[in-house]
Amino acid sequence: MSSGRRDPSEYVSIIAEVFYDASRRKNGVRPCVGEVFPQTMKIECARAIRDYAIGTKVKLDVVETEKEGSRSFLYSSYKWRHEIVR
């Protein structure tokens, strides 16, 4: 995968949920059931989102990426807007 800026067409708007990530012993964010990405993928995003109550659903833009030597994950910059979905 190339580094640097991505084309805006690569970003996908999804509904994600805050959950307790037992493997990391803190809240995490993952795609909701029925989204284009599996619920097993984790989302790297703003701490403000992870600080919401478990079960909170948010709409945000993500892009699939990977760090060298690790599995792929979804990324949403802390600078990007998100909205709580009821």
N, CA, C and O atoms as a GROMACS GRO file, in nm:
protein
  344
    1MET      N    1   0.082  -0.117   0.000
    1MET     CA    2   0.000   0.000   0.000
    1MET      C    3   0.088   0.125   0.000
    1MET      O    4   0.190   0.129   0.069
    2SER      N    5   0.049   0.224  -0.076
    2SER     CA    6   0.130   0.345  -0.082
    2SER      C    7   0.101   0.434   0.037
    2SER      O    8  -0.008   0.431   0.096
    3SER      N    9   0.200   0.514   0.071
    3SER     CA   10   0.180   0.607   0.182
    3SER      C   11   0.140   0.742   0.128
    3SER      O   12   0.140   0.764   0.006
    4GLY      N   13   0.107   0.833   0.217
    4GLY     CA   14   0.071   0.967   0.173
    4GLY      C   15  -0.079   0.985   0.166
    4GLY      O   16  -0.156   0.903   0.214
    5ARG      N   17  -0.118   1.093   0.104
    5ARG     CA   18  -0.260   1.128   0.096
    5ARG      C   19  -0.336   1.033   0.004
    5ARG      O   20  -0.282   0.982  -0.094
    6ARG      N   21  -0.460   1.010   0.040
    6ARG     CA   22  -0.546   0.922  -0.038
    6ARG      C   23  -0.646   1.004  -0.118
    6ARG      O   24  -0.673   1.120  -0.086
    7ASP      N   25  -0.699   0.943  -0.220
    7ASP     CA   26  -0.804   1.005  -0.300
    7ASP      C   27  -0.932   1.003  -0.217
    7ASP      O   28  -0.964   0.901  -0.155
    8PRO      N   29  -1.007   1.114  -0.213
    8PRO     CA   30  -1.131   1.118  -0.134
    8PRO      C   31  -1.230   1.008  -0.171
    8PRO      O   32  -1.314   0.971  -0.090
    9SER      N   33  -1.221   0.955  -0.292
    9SER     CA   34  -1.313   0.848  -0.332
    9SER      C   35  -1.288   0.718  -0.257
    9SER      O   36  -1.371   0.628  -0.260
   10GLU      N   37  -1.174   0.707  -0.190
   10GLU     CA   38  -1.142   0.585  -0.114
   10GLU      C   39  -1.214   0.582   0.022
   10GLU      O   40  -1.224   0.476   0.083
   11TYR      N   41  -1.263   0.696   0.068
   11TYR     CA   42  -1.329   0.701   0.198
   11TYR      C   43  -1.472   0.652   0.188
   11TYR      O   44  -1.542   0.679   0.090
   12VAL      N   45  -1.515   0.580   0.289
   12VAL     CA   46  -1.649   0.524   0.293
   12VAL      C   47  -1.717   0.573   0.421
   12VAL      O   48  -1.656   0.570   0.528
   13SER      N   49  -1.841   0.617   0.410
   13SER     CA   50  -1.918   0.659   0.527
   13SER      C   51  -1.990   0.538   0.584
   13SER      O   52  -2.065   0.471   0.514
   14ILE      N   53  -1.967   0.509   0.712
   14ILE     CA   54  -2.028   0.392   0.776
   14ILE      C   55  -2.087   0.431   0.912
   14ILE      O   56  -2.061   0.539   0.965
   15ILE      N   57  -2.166   0.340   0.966
   15ILE     CA   58  -2.215   0.350   1.103
   15ILE      C   59  -2.129   0.255   1.186
   15ILE      O   60  -2.115   0.137   1.153
   16ALA      N   61  -2.071   0.307   1.293
   16ALA     CA   62  -1.984   0.228   1.379
   16ALA      C   63  -2.037   0.236   1.521
   16ALA      O   64  -2.120   0.321   1.553
   17GLU      N   65  -1.988   0.147   1.607
   17GLU     CA   66  -2.033   0.146   1.746
   17GLU      C   67  -1.914   0.138   1.841
   17GLU      O   68  -1.810   0.080   1.810
   18VAL      N   69  -1.933   0.198   1.958
   18VAL     CA   70  -1.834   0.191   2.064
   18VAL      C   71  -1.856   0.058   2.137
   18VAL      O   72  -1.969   0.023   2.170
   19PHE      N   73  -1.747  -0.014   2.163
   19PHE     CA   74  -1.757  -0.142   2.235
   19PHE      C   75  -1.639  -0.153   2.330
   19PHE      O   76  -1.539  -0.082   2.317
   20TYR      N   77  -1.651  -0.244   2.428
   20TYR     CA   78  -1.540  -0.268   2.519
   20TYR      C   79  -1.449  -0.371   2.456
   20TYR      O   80  -1.491  -0.485   2.433
   21ASP      N   81  -1.328  -0.333   2.427
   21ASP     CA   82  -1.229  -0.421   2.363
   21ASP      C   83  -1.151  -0.492   2.474
   21ASP      O   84  -1.055  -0.436   2.530
   22ALA      N   85  -1.192  -0.613   2.506
   22ALA     CA   86  -1.130  -0.687   2.616
   22ALA      C   87  -0.982  -0.712   2.593
   22ALA      O   88  -0.905  -0.715   2.689
   23SER      N   89  -0.940  -0.730   2.468
   23SER     CA   90  -0.799  -0.757   2.441
   23SER      C   91  -0.711  -0.636   2.472
   23SER      O   92  -0.592  -0.651   2.502
   24ARG      N   93  -0.768  -0.516   2.465
   24ARG     CA   94  -0.692  -0.393   2.493
   24ARG      C   95  -0.732  -0.332   2.628
   24ARG      O   96  -0.670  -0.235   2.673
   25ARG      N   97  -0.836  -0.388   2.690
   25ARG     CA   98  -0.887  -0.341   2.820
   25ARG      C   99  -0.930  -0.195   2.817
   25ARG      O  100  -0.912  -0.121   2.914
   26LYS      N  101  -0.989  -0.154   2.704
   26LYS     CA  102  -1.044  -0.018   2.694
   26LYS      C  103  -1.144  -0.015   2.578
   26LYS      O  104  -1.152  -0.109   2.499
   27ASN      N  105  -1.219   0.093   2.570
   27ASN     CA  106  -1.317   0.106   2.464
   27ASN      C  107  -1.250   0.112   2.326
   27ASN      O  108  -1.141   0.167   2.310
   28GLY      N  109  -1.319   0.054   2.230
   28GLY     CA  110  -1.276   0.059   2.092
   28GLY      C  111  -1.395   0.093   2.005
   28GLY      O  112  -1.507   0.109   2.054
   29VAL      N  113  -1.372   0.104   1.876
   29VAL     CA  114  -1.479   0.135   1.782
   29VAL      C  115  -1.470   0.034   1.668
   29VAL      O  116  -1.361   0.003   1.619
   30ARG      N  117  -1.586  -0.017   1.626
   30ARG     CA  118  -1.592  -0.117   1.519
   30ARG      C  119  -1.715  -0.090   1.432
   30ARG      O  120  -1.810  -0.025   1.476
   31PRO      N  121  -1.712  -0.140   1.307
   31PRO     CA  122  -1.830  -0.124   1.220
   31PRO      C  123  -1.950  -0.197   1.280
   31PRO      O  124  -1.935  -0.301   1.343
   32CYS      N  125  -2.070  -0.142   1.260
   32CYS     CA  126  -2.192  -0.209   1.302
   32CYS      C  127  -2.221  -0.327   1.210
   32CYS      O  128  -2.172  -0.331   1.097
   33VAL      N  129  -2.300  -0.420   1.257
   33VAL     CA  130  -2.343  -0.534   1.175
   33VAL      C  131  -2.416  -0.480   1.052
   33VAL      O  132  -2.497  -0.388   1.063
   34GLY      N  133  -2.386  -0.538   0.936
   34GLY     CA  134  -2.453  -0.497   0.814
   34GLY      C  135  -2.377  -0.392   0.733
   34GLY      O  136  -2.418  -0.358   0.622
   35GLU      N  137  -2.267  -0.339   0.788
   35GLU     CA  138  -2.187  -0.243   0.713
   35GLU      C  139  -2.098  -0.315   0.613
   35GLU      O  140  -2.089  -0.438   0.616
   36VAL      N  141  -2.032  -0.241   0.524
   36VAL     CA  142  -1.949  -0.302   0.419
   36VAL      C  143  -1.823  -0.367   0.473
   36VAL      O  144  -1.760  -0.447   0.404
   37PHE      N  145  -1.783  -0.332   0.595
   37PHE     CA  146  -1.666  -0.393   0.657
   37PHE      C  147  -1.711  -0.486   0.768
   37PHE      O  148  -1.812  -0.459   0.833
   38PRO      N  149  -1.637  -0.594   0.792
   38PRO     CA  150  -1.677  -0.688   0.899
   38PRO      C  151  -1.663  -0.624   1.037
   38PRO      O  152  -1.579  -0.536   1.058
   39GLN      N  153  -1.746  -0.669   1.130
   39GLN     CA  154  -1.744  -0.616   1.265
   39GLN      C  155  -1.614  -0.650   1.338
   39GLN      O  156  -1.584  -0.591   1.442
   40THR      N  157  -1.537  -0.742   1.284
   40THR     CA  158  -1.411  -0.779   1.346
   40THR      C  159  -1.300  -0.676   1.322
   40THR      O  160  -1.197  -0.680   1.388
   41MET      N  161  -1.322  -0.585   1.226
   41MET     CA  162  -1.221  -0.481   1.200
   41MET      C  163  -1.233  -0.371   1.305
   41MET      O  164  -1.344  -0.332   1.343
   42LYS      N  165  -1.119  -0.322   1.350
   42LYS     CA  166  -1.120  -0.213   1.447
   42LYS      C  167  -1.098  -0.082   1.373
   42LYS      O  168  -1.039  -0.078   1.265
   43ILE      N  169  -1.147   0.026   1.433
   43ILE     CA  170  -1.136   0.159   1.372
   43ILE      C  171  -1.047   0.246   1.460
   43ILE      O  172  -1.074   0.263   1.579
   44GLU      N  173  -0.943   0.300   1.400
   44GLU     CA  174  -0.859   0.398   1.469
   44GLU      C  175  -0.923   0.533   1.444
   44GLU      O  176  -0.940   0.575   1.330
   45CYS      N  177  -0.960   0.601   1.554
   45CYS     CA  178  -1.034   0.727   1.539
   45CYS      C  179  -1.010   0.816   1.660
   45CYS      O  180  -0.928   0.785   1.747
   46ALA      N  181  -1.082   0.927   1.665
   46ALA     CA  182  -1.067   1.025   1.772
   46ALA      C  183  -1.100   0.967   1.910
   46ALA      O  184  -1.193   0.887   1.924
   47ARG      N  185  -1.023   1.006   2.008
   47ARG     CA  186  -1.048   0.961   2.145
   47ARG      C  187  -1.188   1.002   2.190
   47ARG      O  188  -1.253   0.929   2.266
   48ALA      N  189  -1.236   1.117   2.144
   48ALA     CA  190  -1.369   1.164   2.181
   48ALA      C  191  -1.476   1.059   2.147
   48ALA      O  192  -1.572   1.042   2.222
   49ILE      N  193  -1.459   0.988   2.037
   49ILE     CA  194  -1.555   0.884   1.998
   49ILE      C  195  -1.543   0.766   2.094
   49ILE      O  196  -1.644   0.714   2.141
   50ARG      N  197  -1.421   0.724   2.124
   50ARG     CA  198  -1.400   0.610   2.214
   50ARG      C  199  -1.449   0.641   2.356
   50ARG      O  200  -1.477   0.550   2.433
   51ASP      N  201  -1.458   0.769   2.390
   51ASP     CA  202  -1.505   0.809   2.524
   51ASP      C  203  -1.657   0.806   2.538
   51ASP      O  204  -1.708   0.819   2.649
   52TYR      N  205  -1.730   0.790   2.428
   52TYR     CA  206  -1.876   0.777   2.437
   52TYR      C  207  -1.911   0.647   2.509
   52TYR      O  208  -1.828   0.557   2.520
   53ALA      N  209  -2.033   0.639   2.557
   53ALA     CA  210  -2.080   0.519   2.626
   53ALA      C  211  -2.078   0.399   2.533
   53ALA      O  212  -2.101   0.412   2.412
   54ILE      N  213  -2.052   0.282   2.589
   54ILE     CA  214  -2.054   0.158   2.510
   54ILE      C  215  -2.192   0.143   2.447
   54ILE      O  216  -2.294   0.163   2.513
   55GLY      N  217  -2.192   0.109   2.320
   55GLY     CA  218  -2.317   0.095   2.246
   55GLY      C  219  -2.355   0.218   2.165
   55GLY      O  220  -2.445   0.211   2.081
   56THR      N  221  -2.287   0.330   2.189
   56THR     CA  222  -2.314   0.451   2.111
   56THR      C  223  -2.278   0.426   1.965
   56THR      O  224  -2.174   0.369   1.934
   57LYS      N  225  -2.367   0.469   1.875
   57LYS     CA  226  -2.343   0.453   1.732
   57LYS      C  227  -2.309   0.588   1.672
   57LYS      O  228  -2.372   0.690   1.704
   58VAL      N  229  -2.209   0.589   1.586
   58VAL     CA  230  -2.166   0.712   1.520
   58VAL      C  231  -2.152   0.688   1.370
   58VAL      O  232  -2.118   0.578   1.326
   59LYS      N  233  -2.178   0.792   1.294
   59LYS     CA  234  -2.156   0.788   1.150
   59LYS      C  235  -2.024   0.860   1.125
   59LYS      O  236  -2.006   0.974   1.169
   60LEU      N  237  -1.931   0.794   1.055
   60LEU     CA  238  -1.803   0.855   1.027
   60LEU      C  239  -1.745   0.802   0.897
   60LEU      O  240  -1.787   0.697   0.848
   61ASP      N  241  -1.650   0.874   0.841
   61ASP     CA  242  -1.582   0.832   0.719
   61ASP      C  243  -1.458   0.754   0.758
   61ASP      O  244  -1.383   0.794   0.846
   62VAL      N  245  -1.437   0.642   0.690
   62VAL     CA  246  -1.320   0.557   0.717
   62VAL      C  247  -1.253   0.518   0.586
   62VAL      O  248  -1.312   0.526   0.479
   63VAL      N  249  -1.129   0.474   0.599
   63VAL     CA  250  -1.056   0.418   0.486
   63VAL      C  251  -0.981   0.297   0.540
   63VAL      O  252  -0.928   0.299   0.651
   64GLU      N  253  -0.977   0.191   0.461
   64GLU     CA  254  -0.906   0.070   0.503
   64GLU      C  255  -0.756   0.092   0.483
   64GLU      O  256  -0.713   0.142   0.379
   65THR      N  257  -0.678   0.054   0.582
   65THR     CA  258  -0.534   0.071   0.575
   65THR      C  259  -0.466  -0.038   0.655
   65THR      O  260  -0.533  -0.122   0.716
   66GLU      N  261  -0.335  -0.038   0.656
   66GLU     CA  262  -0.260  -0.135   0.738
   66GLU      C  263  -0.125  -0.076   0.771
   66GLU      O  264  -0.067   0.000   0.695
   67LYS      N  265  -0.076  -0.115   0.888
   67LYS     CA  266   0.060  -0.079   0.927
   67LYS      C  267   0.147  -0.199   0.892
   67LYS      O  268   0.100  -0.313   0.896
   68GLU      N  269   0.269  -0.174   0.858
   68GLU     CA  270   0.359  -0.282   0.819
   68GLU      C  271   0.364  -0.389   0.928
   68GLU      O  272   0.386  -0.359   1.046
   69GLY      N  273   0.342  -0.512   0.888
   69GLY     CA  274   0.350  -0.623   0.981
   69GLY      C  275   0.226  -0.647   1.066
   69GLY      O  276   0.230  -0.728   1.158
   70SER      N  277   0.116  -0.578   1.037
   70SER     CA  278  -0.006  -0.601   1.114
   70SER      C  279  -0.125  -0.618   1.021
   70SER      O  280  -0.115  -0.594   0.901
   71ARG      N  281  -0.237  -0.659   1.079
   71ARG     CA  282  -0.355  -0.680   0.994
   71ARG      C  283  -0.420  -0.546   0.959
   71ARG      O  284  -0.395  -0.444   1.024
   72SER      N  285  -0.501  -0.548   0.856
   72SER     CA  286  -0.564  -0.423   0.813
   72SER      C  287  -0.666  -0.376   0.916
   72SER      O  288  -0.721  -0.454   0.993
   73PHE      N  289  -0.690  -0.245   0.915
   73PHE     CA  290  -0.786  -0.184   1.005
   73PHE      C  291  -0.846  -0.064   0.933
   73PHE      O  292  -0.805  -0.030   0.823
   74LEU      N  293  -0.943  -0.002   0.997
   74LEU     CA  294  -1.006   0.117   0.940
   74LEU      C  295  -0.954   0.240   1.011
   74LEU      O  296  -0.931   0.239   1.132
   75TYR      N  297  -0.936   0.347   0.935
   75TYR     CA  298  -0.882   0.471   0.990
   75TYR      C  299  -0.978   0.585   0.965
   75TYR      O  300  -1.030   0.601   0.855
   76SER      N  301  -1.001   0.665   1.068
   76SER     CA  302  -1.079   0.788   1.058
   76SER      C  303  -1.004   0.894   1.137
   76SER      O  304  -0.989   0.881   1.259
   77SER      N  305  -0.958   0.998   1.071
   77SER     CA  306  -0.878   1.101   1.138
   77SER      C  307  -0.955   1.168   1.251
   77SER      O  308  -1.076   1.187   1.242
   78TYR      N  309  -0.883   1.203   1.355
   78TYR     CA  310  -0.946   1.275   1.467
   78TYR      C  311  -0.995   1.413   1.421
   78TYR      O  312  -1.076   1.475   1.490
   79LYS      N  313  -0.947   1.461   1.308
   79LYS     CA  314  -0.988   1.592   1.257
   79LYS      C  315  -1.121   1.585   1.181
   79LYS      O  316  -1.185   1.688   1.159
   80TRP      N  317  -1.161   1.465   1.142
   80TRP     CA  318  -1.282   1.451   1.061
   80TRP      C  319  -1.406   1.456   1.148
   80TRP      O  320  -1.406   1.411   1.263
   81ARG      N  321  -1.512   1.513   1.092
   81ARG     CA  322  -1.638   1.521   1.166
   81ARG      C  323  -1.705   1.385   1.174
   81ARG      O  324  -1.689   1.299   1.088
   82HIS      N  325  -1.780   1.368   1.281
   82HIS     CA  326  -1.862   1.248   1.299
   82HIS      C  327  -1.993   1.292   1.363
   82HIS      O  328  -2.002   1.402   1.418
   83GLU      N  329  -2.093   1.208   1.354
   83GLU     CA  330  -2.219   1.242   1.420
   83GLU      C  331  -2.275   1.120   1.492
   83GLU      O  332  -2.262   1.007   1.446
   84ILE      N  333  -2.337   1.148   1.607
   84ILE     CA  334  -2.400   1.040   1.683
   84ILE      C  335  -2.530   1.003   1.613
   84ILE      O  336  -2.608   1.089   1.574
   85VAL      N  337  -2.552   0.873   1.599
   85VAL     CA  338  -2.673   0.821   1.535
   85VAL      C  339  -2.761   0.761   1.642
   85VAL      O  340  -2.713   0.683   1.724
   86ARG      N  341  -2.886   0.796   1.644
   86ARG     CA  342  -2.978   0.743   1.745
   86ARG      C  343  -3.049   0.621   1.694
   86ARG      O  344  -3.131   0.563   1.765
   0.00000   0.00000   0.00000
